[in-house]
Amino acid sequence: MPQLDTDLAAVGAGLDALDAPSQERRPSFGRRFVRTAVPPLIAFALLLGVWQALWAAALWPEYQLPSPSSVWAAVAEAIETGRAFEVLWTSVSRAVLGFLTAVVIATPLGLLIAKVRVVRAAIGSLLTGLQSLPSVAWVPAGILWFGATPTTIYFVVLMGSVPSIANGLVSGVDQIPPLLPRVGQALGAGRMAAARHILLPAALPGYLAGLKQGWAFSWRSLMAAEIIATSPQLGEGLGQYLHNGSALNDISMVIAAIFLILLVGVGIELLVFRPLERAVLRARGLTGAL
């Protein structure tokens, strides 16, 4: 019997160890920097090398493929004159405001679709179809409805991001084990309390994926709207800056605009969504995915 008790205790300890989150030692800052920052820098350097080699080979004329130094000169000029900061602020502020509004709309909508069968049957397929619809298709309609005004810009951003966020939340709720909502009901949680304390936390990975995709759709929708809908009332954003470069046949300005657009996308991913994703994974003991 003592031996049996010892074996059972060992088995119980092993099961507890499997359930407990991993307590692996976090790597040092230098090692994490090398692991996360060096590979993109190497890839960027290789891209610049290939670009420089193609330009030096003169396979295309200068007005089609400028040198990296010409593009950098266009970026530096925009920074020196303050134009880069103005267009960045205009576009980023619009994107952030539109995205936050989309989150406020899409979160209750996603919960409603996920938990009410009639609503899912009525608009679930429509929401999926809207997600696959290119956001640029809404720009002409928005201009006809609202004119070349900021309302059109935000309308296009919302139509591009709300379906993605709502569908991400629906997917996350669908993957919640049925036991969790039942436990909430047994403990007396109402609909609002269950949504706040059970559904949203349990669906957080899928919801976060929807938020990431929603931001990407917001940014893409905004660029499409700014390129097509132009007026003095709208000011100059990154999309308008890109459009102006195309109208002037200035390929260096066009590529500089593309670089700034890409810079914002990568920056938001690294500064906002990557830390959120790591925090969620670490809270769930999924350190191997970090």
Long-range contacts (C-beta under 8 A, 24 or more apart in sequence): 20-285, 21-284, 21-285, 21-287, 22-285, 22-287, 22-288, 24-287, 63-249, 63-251, 64-251, 65-251, 66-251, 66-252, 66-255, 70-252, 71-252, 71-255, 71-256, 71-259, 73-252, 74-250, 74-252, 74-253, 74-255, 74-256, 75-256, 75-259, 75-260, 78-256, 83-236, 83-241, 84-260, 86-236, 87-236, 87-237, 87-238, 87-240, 87-241, 87-260, 88-238, 88-260, 88-264, 90-235, 90-236, 90-237, 90-238, 91-222, 91-223, 91-226, 91-237, 91-238, 91-239, 91-264, 92-264, 94-150, 94-153, 94-154, 94-157, 94-222, 94-237, 95-157, 95-215, 95-218, 95-219, 95-222, 95-264, 97-154, 98-153, 98-154, 98-157, 98-158, 98-161, 98-218, 98-222, 99-157, 99-161, 99-214, 99-215, 99-218, 101-154, 101-158, 102-157, 102-158, 102-161, 102-162, 102-165, 102-214, 102-218, 103-165, 103-211, 103-214, 105-158, 105-162, 106-161, 106-162, 106-163, 106-164, 106-165, 106-166, 106-169, 106-210, 106-214, 107-165, 107-166, 107-169, 109-162, 109-166, 110-165, 110-166, 110-167, 110-168, 110-169, 110-170, 110-173, 110-207, 110-210, 111-169, 111-173, 111-195, 111-199, 111-200, 113-166, 113-170, 114-169, 114-170, 114-173, 114-174, 114-199, 115-173, 115-199, 120-170, 124-170, 127-163, 127-166, 127-167, 128-163, 128-167, 130-159, 130-162, 130-163, 131-163, 131-164, 131-167, 131-217, 135-159, 135-160, 135-217, 135-220, 135-221, 135-224, 135-225, 136-221, 136-224, 136-228, 138-221, 139-224, 139-225, 139-228, 139-229, 140-228, 142-225, 142-229, 143-228, 143-229, 148-229, 148-230, 148-231, 148-233, 148-234, 149-231, 149-233, 149-234, 150-233, 150-234, 152-225, 152-229, 153-222, 153-225, 153-226, 153-229, 153-234, 156-221, 156-222, 156-224, 156-225, 157-218, 157-221, 157-222, 157-225, 159-221, 160-217, 160-218, 160-220, 160-221, 161-214, 161-215, 161-217, 161-218, 161-221, 162-214, 164-210, 164-213, 164-214, 164-216, 164-217, 165-207, 165-210, 165-211, 165-213, 165-214, 166-210, 167-210, 168-206, 168-207, 168-208, 168-209, 168-210, 168-211, 168-213, 168-214, 169-203, 169-206, 169-207, 169-210, 171-206, 171-209, 171-210, 172-202, 172-203, 172-204, 172-205, 172-206, 172-207, 172-209, 172-210, 173-199, 173-202, 173-203, 173-206, 174-206, 175-203, 175-206, 176-202, 176-203, 177-202, 204-280, 205-280, 205-284, 208-273, 208-276, 208-277, 208-280, 211-273, 212-269, 212-273, 212-277, 215-268, 215-273, 216-265, 219-261, 219-264, 219-265, 219-268, 223-261, 238-264
